[in-house]
Structure formats: structure tokens, C-alpha cells
Amino acid sequence: MNTTEIKYREPAICFGTGGWRGIIGDDFIKANILRVARAVSRLAEEENKADKPIVIGYDRRFLSETASRWIAEALTAYGFKVILIARSTPTPLIMFLVQHMNLHYGLEVTASHNPASYNGIKLIVDEGRDAPLETTARMEALIEKELDIPVSLKPLAQAEAEGLVSYLHAPFNDFIDHILEKLNCDVIKNRSLRILFDPMHGSGTYPLLVILQTLRCTVDIINDNKDAYFGGGIPAPTESRLKDLRNRVVDGGYDLGIAFDGDGDRLGVVDENGRYVDANEILCLLYYYLRAHKGWTGPVVRNLATTHMLDKIAASFSEECHEVPIGFKYISSAIDRYDAILGGESSGGLTVRGHIHGKDSIYAASLFIEMVCAIGSPTKLISELEARFGHFEMVEANLAFPAERKAEIQKALMVDKLLPDFGNATVTRVNYEDGCKVYFDDDSFVICRFSGTEPLLRIFAEAENSARAESYIAPFRTLLNI
């Protein structure tokens, strides 16, 4: 009988575009969770930011709540005060609390939209921002430096008795008020929309329900129970995952369907006809609405893998669309730098000037609902935009590969800078800022890069139709033999 011998070695703790994520029981284990917590304490001491408590939240994934308690036990053992959220919370709330309470750090236990086998930790820093690359690199170094040193722990009951732990039982009030203040509440109240909401078993349910019910919307909800397997799929509001929502919206005669990812920072929308409104369209609609109908002024920000229709809309207002690397920290930074109206990404995250410095599906959904109440069906407006700016379709390929091939693929793309043969398509330039992005003379593009959250190679392509976009992906697959 053939057998396979497995020599176990704990994987390195690496932070990607959305924090540290790992497979539960493999690298997302208690020892590593505690190492991350200790590294946060070391970082705070290095930066002379040990004077304020650290807020800790968690989503509804398996082990999230328990992990938040382990983190608290480690941080308090190193002398830090912590604020524990007493219920599951979306990531945008933790970002808001860090900003609103003028804290230095916040932690959210989540793997966002990753498969159910994953969990992770997001680090939020001053002003409620995603930790920058320099900070996460320093975290990795601090973890590696003390890899073999046991982490100190203080039992939670003892930490409570010593006044090192406080609990936030009603964390949403200021966050909800902050959003309501930014909306045209009357226009929403006057429409009395019927909305079907799918939080995808995640943690973003409560604040959106309160907002919509306050605004006299009738809201029905599906997939609200806690389910560690997220109904058997990934908790991402993609078109393929929202088939049930689409059918129910049509069958039930709803005005709109709204869906969130697992930690409430990505948005999916279904219109009254069951049409899926993708993230690129949401960005274009909201930018156009804020600029043309609400009279806001300013540019827009998108990442490298997001629709170029935003560029054309911005140009029509004599504004610029600023392109940044993938990772929401770059978007929020650019919004500040250019005083942009909003910024977002094709994966479903966006934020608006004057709100938090991270993506938030709760505010985005509320603003989208205001837009529908003010000017009507999103599909009608999409048709109007396409008549002016052209039709854009994006396709995506997520490709798994053997781990030992990563260095080879990286070398081909980023060192040797090999390019496929794209046939009769005319390449105008190539960008290696974050992966390899190829621009063509008809405003289409293709980008090939490693995922920052999963062991995948992602290829995005946008063109006037899906067939042409697909024709850009196939040559990359051939070139890289994947």
C-alpha cells in the first residue's frame, strides 16, 4: 500500500491586500492568532501608540468570536486595554470606531469573501484606515523575530477584573447616524421601496436593516442565519452566487435586491427585473449620480482591475479618473490626495468622500437606494450611460497553480516581462505597477496578477463584449501554461 509522508511546518504569516488570511486548522490556528496579537502590541510600542485601547471585532465565521477573545487575552497580557465588541460586526464598523473614537488600532477577525475554510485578521490603523504595506511588512518581521517564543496570555476574567477589558454592547448607533446624516432621507421615505436583502449569512445585517426601516422601506431578508459554510458557497455577492436572490426579487415583485459579503464591505445589487448590477456598474452609476444629480464636484478613483467606463464618465465632466494598485488602502489614500468623490474596485468595494477610509457596503447600499428613489431603475440609467460612453464587459479567470510554480510565473511576468501574442489587437502600453496590465488602443485592457487573499492567479479583461475580453485571457493562459 502506498503512503504519503507529510512533514508539517507552520506556514509563514503573510499579510495580503485584505489582512492576514489562512485556512482554519492549517495556518489559522491559535498559536498564529496569538502571534499576530503580540506583533500588534510590539508595533504599538515601537510607534509609541500604546496609550489607547485597541478595539476588537469579529464576523460570523467559524472560530471568529473565540479568536477575538484569544487576541484580547494576549494584548492585555502585554499591558494593553482592549474594547471587545459584544456581538458580530462588519468590518466597516471597526474602521468607523477607530476613526470616531480616535484610536490607533482596531482588529477585525474575518476572511471577508474567502471560502468557509478560511479565516483571518484585518488590521485597522489611525483614522480607520487599512494598514499600509509598510506596517504589515513590519508586522511580518515582528512575528518572525519572536516565532519560537511563547506568547503571554492573561485570562479574560482576570483582565476584566483589572480593568483592561471593556465591552461595547451597542456599537452601531453613531455609525448609523453618520450614514443617515449623509442621505436624502425624504426622497427615500417618499418612495417606500420593497427590498429583499441577502447578507449571505454574514455580519452586515443589523445596521442596514435599521437604516432602511428608519427610511420607511419594507425589507424582507434571506440567509440571515449563522452558517459556518455560508450555504455551501463563498460569501461573495457575485452574479453566480445571487441566482436565488434574482429569482426571488422577480417572483416577489421587489423593487431591488441587495446582497453583502461575509464581513459587510462588498455590495451586490439586483434590479426589479432580476438583472444583476455588477460592481463596475455600481461605481459608474453612483459616480454619475453624485456628480450629475447631486452636484458634487471632483474626480474618481479606481484600481487597475476596474472598468475604464469611469474614465469616460469623469472626462465628460472635465474630471480625471485616477488609477491605483489593487488594495483598498490605495483607493482611500487617493481619495484624500485628489479630493475625489468616490473610489472603488471591480470586486465590489467602494467608499465615498467624507465617509470612512475603507470600503463599506452599508453606506454604498443606502446611497444606491437613494439613487433609485431619486431617478429610477438602475438598468435604465445603465442604458443611458452606455448610449453615451459605450458598452463595457469584464470577464475574470481565477486560476489555481502548484505552489512550486509561483516563482516561475512571477519571473515570466515581472522579471522577463514576457507578453502573449494578442493577434490583431494593438497594445498601447504595459503597466507593471501591480502585476502585468496591458492596455489596447480601443480602451480595452487585460491584467494578470497574483491574488492578495488566496493562492490564485487572477486575470481580468475588459472589452466591448465578453468574447473579445475572453480573447485576451486565453493568450496569457497559453503563455504561462496554466
KEVOTOR-859492 format. One line per 5 residues: number of its first residue (from 0); for each residue x, z, y of C-alpha. Coordinates in Angstrom, 1 decimal. Layout:
residues N
NUM> X,Z,Y; ...
end
This chain:
residues 482
0> 0.0,0.0,0.0; 1.4,-1.0,3.4; 1.5,1.7,6.1; 2.4,1.7,9.7; 4.5,4.5,11.2
5> 3.7,5.4,14.8; 6.3,7.2,16.8; 4.4,8.8,19.7; 5.9,9.0,23.1; 3.8,10.1,26.1
10> 3.4,7.1,28.5; 4.7,7.3,32.0; 2.2,8.4,34.6; 1.9,5.4,36.9; -0.4,5.1,39.9
15> -2.1,1.7,40.5; -4.3,0.4,43.2; -7.0,3.0,42.4; -5.0,6.0,41.5; -3.8,7.0,38.0
20> -5.9,5.9,35.1; -5.3,6.3,31.4; -7.1,6.2,28.0; -8.6,9.5,27.1; -6.7,11.3,24.3
25> -3.7,8.9,24.7; -2.3,9.4,28.2; -5.3,11.1,29.9; -4.6,14.4,28.3; -4.4,18.0,29.6
30> -0.6,18.0,29.8; -0.6,14.9,32.0; -3.6,16.0,34.1; -1.7,19.3,34.9; 1.5,17.3,35.7
35> -0.4,15.3,38.3; -1.8,18.5,39.8; 1.6,20.1,40.0; 3.0,17.0,41.6; 0.3,17.2,44.3
40> 1.4,20.8,45.0; 5.1,19.7,45.2; 4.1,16.8,47.5; 2.2,19.1,49.8; 5.2,21.5,50.0
45> 7.6,18.6,50.8; 5.3,17.2,53.5; 4.7,20.7,55.0; 1.0,20.4,54.3; 0.4,23.4,52.1
50> -1.6,25.2,54.9; -5.1,23.8,54.0; -7.2,23.8,50.8; -7.5,20.8,48.5; -10.9,19.5,47.7
55> -11.6,18.5,44.1; -14.5,16.4,42.9; -15.3,14.6,39.7; -17.6,11.9,38.3; -19.8,11.9,35.2
60> -17.2,10.6,32.7; -16.2,12.5,29.6; -13.8,15.3,30.5; -14.1,14.8,34.3; -15.6,18.2,35.1
65> -13.3,20.0,32.7; -10.3,18.2,34.2; -11.3,19.3,37.7; -11.1,22.9,36.5; -7.7,22.4,34.9
70> -6.5,20.9,38.2; -7.8,23.9,40.1; -6.0,26.3,37.7; -2.7,24.5,38.3; -3.0,24.2,42.1
75> -3.9,27.9,42.5; -1.0,28.9,40.3; 1.2,27.3,42.9; -0.4,29.2,45.7; -2.9,26.6,46.9
80> -6.5,27.2,47.9; -9.0,24.7,46.4; -12.6,23.7,47.2; -14.4,22.8,44.0; -17.5,20.6,44.2
85> -20.1,22.3,42.1; -21.6,19.0,40.8; -20.6,15.5,40.1; -19.8,13.5,43.2; -19.0,9.8,44.2
90> -15.5,9.1,45.4; -16.7,8.2,49.0; -17.9,11.8,49.4; -14.4,13.2,48.7; -13.0,10.7,51.2
95> -15.6,11.8,53.8; -14.9,15.5,53.2; -11.1,15.1,53.6; -11.8,13.4,56.9; -14.7,15.6,58.0
100> -13.1,18.9,57.1; -9.7,17.8,58.5; -8.0,18.4,55.1; -4.7,17.0,53.9; -5.6,16.1,50.4
105> -8.6,15.5,48.1; -8.7,14.7,44.4; -11.5,12.8,42.5; -11.4,12.8,38.7; -12.6,9.3,37.9
110> -11.7,6.0,36.4; -14.2,4.2,38.6; -15.4,1.0,36.9; -13.0,1.1,33.9; -14.3,1.2,30.3
115> -15.6,4.5,29.0; -12.4,5.2,27.1; -10.6,5.7,30.4; -10.4,8.5,32.9; -8.1,9.1,35.8
120> -7.4,10.8,39.1; -7.6,9.4,42.7; -5.5,11.0,45.4; -7.0,11.0,48.9; -4.8,11.9,51.8
125> -5.1,12.7,55.6; -8.1,11.1,57.3; -9.8,10.5,54.0; -7.5,7.5,53.1; -6.4,6.2,49.7
130> -2.8,7.5,49.1; -0.3,4.8,50.3; 2.2,3.2,47.9; 5.0,5.4,49.2; 3.0,8.5,48.4
135> 2.1,7.5,44.9; 5.7,6.4,44.2; 6.8,9.9,45.3; 4.2,11.4,43.0; 5.5,9.5,40.1
140> 9.1,10.7,40.9; 8.0,14.3,41.2; 6.2,14.1,37.8; 9.2,12.5,36.1; 11.5,15.1,37.6
145> 9.6,18.0,36.0; 8.4,16.2,32.9; 9.7,18.7,30.4; 9.0,21.9,32.5; 5.7,23.7,31.6
150> 3.0,23.7,34.3; 2.0,27.1,35.6; -1.7,28.0,35.3; -3.9,30.7,36.9; -7.2,31.4,35.1
155> -10.1,30.2,37.2; -11.8,33.7,37.2; -8.6,35.2,38.5; -8.2,32.6,41.1; -11.8,33.2,42.2
160> -11.1,36.9,42.4; -8.0,36.3,44.6; -10.0,34.1,47.0; -8.2,31.0,46.1; -11.2,29.1,44.9
165> -14.4,28.3,46.8; -17.4,26.2,45.7; -19.3,23.6,47.7; -22.8,23.6,46.3; -24.4,21.3,48.9
170> -21.7,18.8,49.7; -23.9,15.8,50.8; -25.7,16.9,53.9; -23.1,15.9,56.6; -22.3,12.7,54.6
175> -25.9,11.7,54.5; -26.4,12.5,58.2; -23.3,10.5,59.1; -24.8,7.4,57.4; -28.3,7.8,58.8
180> -26.9,8.0,62.3; -25.4,4.5,61.9; -28.5,2.8,60.6; -31.5,1.3,62.4; -33.9,3.7,60.7
185> -37.0,2.4,62.4; -36.6,-1.1,61.1; -36.2,0.2,57.5; -39.2,2.6,57.8; -41.4,-0.2,59.1
190> -40.8,-2.4,56.0; -41.5,0.2,53.3; -39.4,-1.7,50.7; -39.8,-1.2,47.0; -36.3,-0.8,45.5
195> -35.1,-0.5,41.9; -31.8,1.5,41.7; -29.3,1.4,38.8; -26.5,3.9,39.3; -25.1,2.9,35.9
200> -25.0,6.5,34.6; -22.6,7.3,37.5; -22.3,9.8,40.3; -23.7,7.9,43.3; -27.4,8.7,42.7
205> -28.3,11.6,44.9; -27.1,10.5,48.4; -28.7,7.0,48.2; -32.0,8.4,46.9; -32.1,10.9,49.8
210> -31.3,8.2,52.4; -33.9,5.7,51.1; -36.6,8.3,50.7; -35.9,9.6,54.2; -36.4,6.0,55.4
215> -39.8,5.7,53.5; -38.6,3.3,50.8; -40.2,3.5,47.4; -37.4,3.9,44.9; -37.5,3.8,41.1
220> -34.4,4.5,39.1; -33.0,3.4,35.8; -29.8,4.5,33.9; -29.7,7.9,35.7; -28.9,10.0,32.7
225> -25.3,11.2,32.0; -23.9,8.9,29.3; -20.2,9.0,28.4; -20.5,5.5,27.0; -22.3,4.1,30.1
230> -24.9,2.4,28.0; -22.4,0.6,25.9; -20.7,-1.4,28.6; -18.4,-0.9,31.6; -19.9,0.8,34.6
235> -19.3,-2.1,37.0; -22.2,-3.8,38.8; -21.2,-7.3,37.7; -23.7,-10.1,37.0; -23.4,-9.8,33.3
240> -24.0,-6.1,33.3; -27.1,-6.3,35.5; -29.3,-8.6,33.4; -31.7,-5.8,32.7; -31.9,-4.9,36.4
245> -32.5,-8.5,37.3; -35.4,-8.8,34.8; -36.9,-5.5,35.9; -36.8,-6.4,39.6; -38.8,-9.6,38.9
250> -41.2,-8.1,36.4; -41.9,-5.1,38.6; -42.3,-7.1,41.9; -39.5,-5.2,43.7; -38.1,-6.3,47.0
255> -34.5,-5.5,45.9; -32.3,-4.2,43.1; -29.3,-2.0,43.9; -26.5,-1.0,41.5; -23.4,1.1,41.8
260> -20.3,1.5,39.7; -19.4,4.8,37.9; -18.0,6.6,41.0; -20.2,5.0,43.7; -17.7,2.9,45.6
265> -18.7,-0.6,44.3; -22.0,-2.3,45.1; -24.1,-4.9,43.2; -27.3,-6.4,44.6; -30.2,-8.3,43.0
270> -32.8,-10.1,45.3; -36.5,-10.2,44.9; -36.2,-13.3,42.6; -33.7,-11.7,40.3; -30.8,-13.6,41.8
275> -27.5,-11.7,41.6; -25.9,-11.4,45.0; -22.2,-11.2,44.3; -19.6,-9.1,46.2; -18.3,-12.1,48.2
280> -21.8,-13.0,49.4; -22.5,-9.3,50.3; -19.4,-9.3,52.5; -20.3,-12.6,54.2; -23.9,-11.5,54.8
285> -23.0,-8.1,56.2; -20.3,-9.5,58.5; -22.6,-12.2,59.8; -25.4,-9.7,60.3; -23.3,-7.2,62.2
290> -21.7,-10.0,64.3; -24.7,-12.3,64.9; -27.7,-9.9,64.8; -26.4,-6.5,65.8; -23.9,-7.8,68.4
295> -20.8,-6.2,67.1; -17.5,-7.9,68.0; -14.3,-8.1,66.1; -12.5,-9.7,63.2; -13.0,-9.2,59.5
300> -10.5,-8.2,56.7; -10.4,-9.4,53.1; -7.9,-9.2,50.3; -6.1,-12.1,48.6; -8.7,-12.5,45.9
305> -11.8,-12.6,48.2; -13.8,-15.5,49.5; -12.5,-17.9,52.1; -16.0,-18.3,53.5; -15.3,-15.1,55.5
310> -12.6,-17.1,57.3; -15.0,-19.8,58.3; -17.7,-17.3,59.5; -15.1,-15.5,61.5; -13.8,-18.7,63.1
315> -17.3,-19.7,64.1; -17.3,-16.6,66.3; -13.7,-17.3,67.5; -12.6,-14.3,65.4; -9.9,-14.0,62.8
320> -10.1,-13.1,59.1; -7.1,-11.0,58.2; -5.8,-11.4,54.6; -4.1,-8.3,53.0; -2.8,-7.4,49.5
325> -5.1,-6.1,46.8; -5.8,-2.4,47.1; -8.3,-0.9,49.5; -5.6,1.1,51.3; -4.5,-2.2,52.8
330> -8.0,-3.1,53.9; -8.7,0.2,55.6; -5.4,0.1,57.4; -6.0,-3.4,58.6; -9.5,-2.5,59.9
335> -7.8,0.1,62.1; -4.9,-2.2,63.1; -7.2,-5.1,64.2; -10.3,-3.1,65.1; -12.1,-5.2,62.5
340> -15.9,-4.9,62.0; -15.6,-4.5,58.2; -13.3,-5.2,55.3; -13.9,-5.7,51.6; -12.9,-7.2,48.3
345> -14.5,-9.5,45.7; -14.6,-6.7,43.2; -17.5,-5.0,45.1; -16.0,-2.6,47.6; -16.3,-2.6,51.3
350> -16.4,-0.3,54.4; -17.5,-0.7,58.0; -15.7,0.2,61.2; -16.5,3.8,62.2; -17.3,5.0,58.7
355> -14.8,6.4,56.1; -11.4,4.8,55.4; -12.4,3.7,51.9; -15.0,1.7,50.1; -18.5,3.2,49.9
360> -21.4,1.6,48.1; -23.8,4.2,49.5; -23.3,3.1,53.2; -22.9,-0.5,52.1; -26.2,-0.5,50.2
365> -28.0,1.3,53.1; -26.7,-1.3,55.6; -27.7,-4.2,53.3; -31.2,-2.8,53.0; -31.3,-2.6,56.8
370> -30.3,-6.2,57.0; -33.0,-7.3,54.5; -35.6,-5.3,56.5; -34.4,-6.9,59.8; -34.0,-10.6,58.8
375> -35.5,-11.1,55.4; -34.4,-12.3,51.9; -30.6,-12.3,51.3; -30.9,-15.6,49.4; -32.5,-17.3,52.3
380> -29.7,-16.2,54.6; -27.0,-17.2,52.0; -28.6,-20.7,52.0; -28.3,-20.8,55.8; -24.7,-19.8,55.7
385> -23.9,-22.4,53.0; -25.5,-25.1,55.1; -23.2,-24.2,58.0; -19.9,-23.2,56.2; -20.1,-24.9,52.8
390> -20.6,-23.7,49.2; -18.0,-21.5,47.6; -17.9,-20.4,43.9; -15.5,-17.9,42.4; -14.5,-17.6,38.7
395> -12.4,-14.9,37.2; -10.4,-14.6,33.9; -9.2,-11.2,32.7; -6.5,-11.8,30.1; -5.0,-9.3,27.7
400> -1.5,-9.8,26.5; 1.1,-7.9,24.4; 2.8,-5.2,26.4; 6.2,-6.6,25.5; 5.4,-9.9,27.3
405> 4.8,-8.3,30.7; 8.4,-8.6,31.9; 8.5,-12.2,30.7; 5.3,-13.1,32.5; 6.4,-11.2,35.6
410> 9.7,-13.1,35.7; 7.9,-16.5,35.3; 5.5,-15.8,38.1; 7.5,-13.8,40.6; 11.2,-14.5,40.0
415> 11.4,-18.0,38.7; 8.2,-18.8,40.7; 7.0,-21.4,38.2; 3.9,-23.2,39.2; 1.4,-25.1,36.9
420> 0.6,-28.7,37.3; -2.7,-28.8,39.2; -3.2,-32.6,38.8; -4.5,-34.3,41.9; -5.1,-31.0,43.8
425> -2.9,-30.8,46.9; -1.0,-27.5,47.3; -0.5,-26.5,50.9; 1.3,-23.2,50.4; 2.1,-20.4,48.0
430> 1.9,-16.6,48.7; 3.9,-14.1,46.6; 2.9,-11.0,48.5; 0.8,-9.7,45.7; 1.0,-11.9,42.6
435> 1.1,-15.6,43.0; -1.6,-17.2,45.2; -1.8,-20.9,45.6; -3.8,-22.5,48.5; -5.1,-26.0,48.4
440> -6.0,-28.4,51.2; -9.8,-28.1,50.7; -9.9,-24.3,51.4; -9.9,-23.5,47.7; -7.4,-21.2,46.0
445> -6.2,-19.6,42.8; -4.4,-16.2,42.4; -2.7,-14.8,39.4; -1.6,-11.2,39.3; -1.4,-8.1,37.1
450> -4.3,-5.7,37.3; -3.6,-2.4,39.1; -6.1,-0.5,36.9; -5.9,-2.0,33.4; -3.3,-3.7,31.2
455> -4.6,-7.2,32.1; -3.6,-10.3,33.9; -6.3,-11.3,36.3; -6.8,-14.9,37.6; -9.3,-15.6,40.4
460> -10.1,-19.0,41.6; -12.5,-20.2,44.3; -13.6,-23.8,45.0; -16.7,-25.8,45.9; -18.0,-25.5,42.4
465> -17.2,-23.5,39.3; -15.9,-26.5,37.4; -13.2,-27.1,40.0; -12.4,-23.4,40.1; -12.0,-23.3,36.3
470> -9.7,-26.3,36.5; -7.2,-24.1,38.5; -7.3,-21.3,35.9; -6.6,-23.4,32.8; -3.1,-24.6,34.0
475> -2.0,-21.0,34.6; -3.0,-20.1,31.1; -1.1,-23.0,29.7; 2.0,-22.2,31.8; 2.1,-18.6,30.7
480> 0.9,-19.2,27.2; -1.8,-16.6,27.4
end
